[in-house]
Amino acid sequence: MDLTFEALRAVVEGGEFALARISTTYEPAGGDGSRVMPPTFPTDRNDDSPYLLEERSRGGTVTKAVVLDQVPSQANRVEEALADAQRSGEVSLPLLRLTHQGQVEVVLTGLEMPHRAFDAYLRDSTLDNVKFDRTDLGKALQATSLADATALLQHDPGTLVFGGWNSHRKGRQAKFPRAYSSEVVGWNPVLGARKAGRMDPLNLTGTRSGEGDEWEYSAGGTKTVKGKLSEIGHGNIAPGKTHGGVSLSDATRFATLSVSALNRIRFGAASAEAQIAARTLLAAYALLGDRLAFGGAGLWLRSGCELVVREEKLAWVGRGAELEEFTLDRAGALALCEEARINAESVGLSFMLAPVELEASAALGKAIDFALTKAETTDG
């Protein structure tokens, strides 16, 4: 049954269900036996693999698993999808936006900042030539808490859905736990092996001195200070051993939206009806993000790691783990979120639908310019 606004509101208000659970089963894009590339992590002498391998209980049996995408990464994918929908005009919801016009043009929204509404990018920005934290809006955001999260609802609801911690400012600052969570796990991973190198079509040989485009060529065999041409992108690199991905039996995405977590959020002196309307909007916002990011036929996580949907189930979970299934596609989620916003406005809640436009401070602007035009790329 398609999820309607009335049904969503009843779930948020009624207390019959603890959460929404979305479970998606995937197979590798290449089919049975094909390889996928999990994310890699720094290794030490105790690691057998750069992948995050573990054991999990599956159907009552301990099963080997590999993590294909962790909770923070999944949240970022949802936020990216919401930001894209904002830019395309598909959805109109509150948004904080930082713009820098320097050696390069940079636009960052609250949906892209690591700490969301509490991020250092916002702390180091200005609104109408006033440091953001000293503006009325900045002060209101700093004062938010689980007892009154009105300012976040009106200007950056993503912080209430995906979590946020005001860790960049002094004092005992607010923490908002995530209400929405998702991860992707691959089952029965078999480690692969491969060797990788690079072939230069002209097979340039010799040595060089200098860096970047300021270097001098030497045909001699003795390495100079900087040495090999391959270090600046020329010449062959002999194949060497590298991580080889894994083959899987299947993969699962586990996603939840906690109604219990949403019910902990209060909105100051708003009426009981407005409180329910606010939480219903947050639930619709989270479900919209999930459908925008993961509601298609497949899931592209990174180069070499694409998955195809076999089966998907969306359900409300109540006492005794009883399930009430529902359906929700992209179009339905967009309509649901818009109806939830209109309903919230009808009971007295107001929203800043035009993005709040911020500018980088002079110091932040210099740091951005340097990072994007002069700083060397580093690992990690």
Secondary structure, 3 states (H helix, E strand, C coil): CECCHHHHHHHHHHCCEEEEEEEEEEEECCCCCCEECCCCCCCCCCCCCCCCEEEEEECCEEEEEEEEECHHHHHHHHHHHHHHHHHHCCCCCCCEEEEEECCCEEEEECCCCCCHHHCHHHHCEEECCEEHHHCHHHHHHHCCECCECHHHHHHCHHHHHHCEECCCCCCCCCEECCCEEEEEEEECCEEEEEEEEECCCCCCCCEEEEECCEEEEECCCCCCCCEEHHHHCCCCEEEEEEEEEEECCEEEEEEEEEHHHHCCCCECCCCHHHHHHHHHHHHHHHHHHHHHHHCCCEEEEECCEEEEEEEEEEEEEEHHHCEEEEECCHHHHHHHHHHHHHHHHHCCCCCCCCCEEEEECHHHHHHHHHHHHCCCCCCC
